[in-house]
Amino acid sequence: MTTRPAHPLLAVVARDVNDYTSGAGRARLAGLIPSVIGLTGEDLHIDARIALGCARMALPVAAAERQQTIAVSVLACERVLAALDGRPAGRLEEQSQHALAQAPHAAQWARSFTRDIPISPKAFQQHVAPATVRAAVEGIAQACVPQPDAMLLALLTDAIGVCATWACRDVGPDTSCDSAAWAAACSLTGTAATL
C-alpha cells in the first residue's frame, strides 16, 4: 500500500515551519505528522486558503520591510478566492481587512501595486502561494514576538485544518472522507468533526 503525499502547499508549510521552529518547539510538531501525510486535494481553494491564512497571521507581526510583500499576498489570495467564489474582486473578508488595518502603510502600498494585475490559477498555485507561505513563516520566525514557535505551530495547525476541510469537499458527494483523518485534523483546530 502506498501513502499519498501531502498537498504540495501543505508540505511547504510543514517544511518551513519545521525549519524555523526552535529545537525545543519541534517536539510539538511531531504529533502533527500523521495529520499531514496523505492529506491532499485538487481544489484551488486549498492553496488560496492556506496562503491567505499564513499571510494574515504574519502581516501584523512581520518586520516593516516584509509587510509590503505579505500585504500584496493578502490581496492576491483574496482576488483568487473572489474569482473562485464568484464575489466582487474588491470585497475583502473581515479577517483580511483586520490584518491589513494593522499594517496600514503596507496595505496602501499593496493596493496601489496590485491594482488590476491578473493572476492565473497556475501561476498562483505554482509561484504566488508558495512564496506567500515562505514569506509568512520567515516573517513570523524573525518577528519580535514572545512566542514565535507557538505562532508557527498555530500556522501549521490552521493549514492542516484548511486542507482537511477542502480535501473532503474535493472528493465529491459520493465519496467518503477518511473519518479518522478528518477527526484528527478537526481536533487540532478545535472544531467539531462532522462530515
Secondary structure by P-SEA (a helix, b strand, c coil): cccccccaaaaaaaaaaaaacccccccccccccccccccccccaaaaaaaaaaaaaaccccccccaaaaaaaaaaaaaaaaaaaaccccccccaaaaaaaaacaaaaaaaaaaaccccccaaaaaccaaaaaaaaaaaaaaacccccaaaaaaaaaaaaaaaaaaaaaaaaccccccaaaaaaaaaaaacccccc
